[in-house]
Amino acid sequence: MARSDKETAVAELTEDFRSASATVLTEYRGLTVASMKELRRSLGTDTKYSVVKNTLTKIAAKNAGVDLSDDLLVGPSAVAFIKGDPIDAAKSLKNFQKEHPLLVIKGGVFEGKSVSTAEIMKLADLESREVLLAKFAGALKGTLAKAVRTIDALRIKLEEGAPAAAPVAEAVVAEADVIAEALVAEATVEAVVETVETPVVEAEAPVVEAVTAETEVIADATETPAE
């Protein structure tokens, strides 16, 4: 390869390393051209799967500030540069490997940290960020609906002139349970997200605002004098 071609290849690989949220190094020895195309399709447009030269890859990784173990650069190598959800990409690689055992997943880098083959397989077993958000949204919707019903029932009792002390106390306890459930659900999602080192879900701010609003309503209700 001419010097200018090598410099171009290194520059392109360097940019791939810098722009990827995760990279997975594989050995493709024995895979057919058709199989490689199938793998690229399964990875989708958010992942670039490239056959690389080990020496140039090592230089590019160093230029990008990525620490690659020499063990990952042995044999014919191809790198998956992941710009989308790393969990989805890991699932695609794992599923492809089941049908094409000749694909060897050697390891990689995730959020700047080295990960082993076993860790990539564990990542593939997690639910994707979209699934986690959908489950969280469903749980939150039910929790807040319960809170609204409780507060509305309390409001009706107060308007009808019913004794306020007991209903208010019961409502406060009920709302404490509701808020606790919301916070537990939020904490669960955050814990899972932190495990795979993805950004905190965007739903966090609305949850805090909703819980704050519910607390203020309860406080107003407890200050309403009994008739």
N, C-alpha and C positions, 0 to 999 in steps of 0.2 A: 504494500500500500504506500503510495506517495506521501511525502511529508505533509503536503497541504490537505490531502484527504484524511490523514490521521488527525490533524488539528481540527478539521471540520467535525469529524466523528466525536472527538473528545468534547468539543464545545457543545454539541447536541446532547450527548450523554450527561454532561454537567448540568445543563438546563433541565433535563428530565429528572435528575436526582433532586434538584432544588425545588421543582414545582410539584413533586409527588408527596403526598401525605404518608405514603408507605411504599416500599419496594420489596418484591419477593424474587429471589434468585432461584433459578431452576436449571436442571440438566435435561436436555431434550433428546439425548442420544437414542436413536432408533425410531423416533416419531416420524411419520410421513409428512409430506407437505400438506396433504389434505387434513391430517390431524392437527397440524399447527394452525391452519385456517379455522378449524372448528373451535380450537381453544381461544383464538382471538375473538371469535364471534361470541363465545360464551362469556368472556370477560367484559364485553360491551365497549362503548365508546369512551368511557371514563378511565379505561386502563390501556396503556400502551405496552404491548408485549413484543420485545425486540431481541433478536439474536445478537449477541455482542462478543467482542474480543476481550478476553480477560485482562490483558495488560492495559488496554485503553479504558476499560471499565474502572480499574483500580485508580488510574490517574484522574478520571472524571469524578469519582466518588471523593477523592481527596480534595479536588478543587471545590467541590460542593460542600465540603465540611462533613462528609458522611464517612463514618469509620466502618469499613468492611473487613471482615476477617478473611485471611488468605484461604481458609477452608471453603469459603463460598465461591471462590474463583478457581475451581479445579474442573477440568473437563469442558466439554462444549456447553456454553452457558447462554441462557436467555433470561432476560429480566422483565418482570411485570412492574411497570411504573404506575402506581395507583393514584388517581386524582379524585375518584369518587369515594364511595363507602368501602373502607378496607374489609369490613365483614362480608359484604357481597362478593368482593373479589376473592377473598379466602374461600368462601363457599364454592365459587366457580372452579377454583383450582383443585379443591378437595374432591368435588364431584367428578371433574374431568380425570383426575388421577385414578379414581375407582374403576373407570372404564378403560383407561390407558395407563397401566402400571409403569410403563417406560418413562413417564414423566416423573422426575425426581425433584421434590421441593426441598431445597437445601437450607433455606433460612432467609432472613431478610432484615429490613430496618423498618420500624414503626414509630412515627413521631420522634425520630432521631435516636431511637434506642434499638440495639440489636435484638432480634427475636429468633428463637430456634424453630425448627420444623414442628416440634410438639406445640409450641405456643401459637403458631399459625393455625394448626389444626383446632386448637381450643377456640381461637378467634372465629373460625368457620362454624363452630357449634353454637355461637351466640345468636340471639335474635338481632336483626338489623335495627338501625336507629329509627327507621320509619315505623317498624312494627312496635317498638317500645313506645314511641310517641302516640301511636294509635291506641294502644292499651291504656296508656296514662290518661289520654283525653277521655276515653270511655269511663274510666274509674272516677275521674274528676267531675265529669258531667253528672253522674249519679250522686256523688257526694254533695255537690252544690245544690242539686235539685232537692235533696233531703233537707238541706239547710233552709232553702226558700220556703218549703212546706211548713217547717217547724215555726219559722218566724211569722208566716202568714197566719197560722193557727193562733199564735200568741196575740197578734194584732187584733184578730176577731174577738177573742175573749176580752181583751182590754176595752174594745169599743162597746161590747155588750154589757160592760160594767161588772164582769165576773171578778172575784177576789184575785188580786194580782200576785200576791206573794208566792203561793204554791206554784201556779203556772210559770211564773218567771224563774223560780228556782229550777223547776224541771227543764225549762227551755235552756237555761244556762248550762246545765249538765249535758243536755242533748247536743247543744252547739259545741261544747268542749269536745265531745266524742267526734262530731263531724269534722271539726278543725283538725283534730289529731289524725283522723283518717286521711285527710287531705295532705297533711304534712308527711305522714308515713308513706303515702303513695309517691309524693314528690321525692322524698329521701331515697326510696327504693330505686326510682328511675335514675337519680343522680349517681347512686352507688354503682349501678350497672354501667352507666356511661363512663364513670371515672375508671372502672375496671379496664375498659378498652381504650381509655384515654382519648375520648371524643369530646367535643365541646359540650357545655351544659345546655340542656334543651331549652328552646325558646319559650316554652310554656311556664318557665319559672316565675317571671314577673307577673303574668296574669294570676297565677296561683296566690302569690303574696298579696296582690291587690284584693282578690276575692276574699281571702281570709281576713284581711284588715277590715274590709267593708262589713263582713259578718260580725266581727267583734264590736264594731261601732254600733251596729243595730242592737246587739244584745245589751250593750251599755246604756243605750237610750231607753230600752224597754225596762231595765232595772230601775231607772230613775223616774219612771212614770208613777205618780202616786196612785194608791189603790182608791177606788171609789166606794 
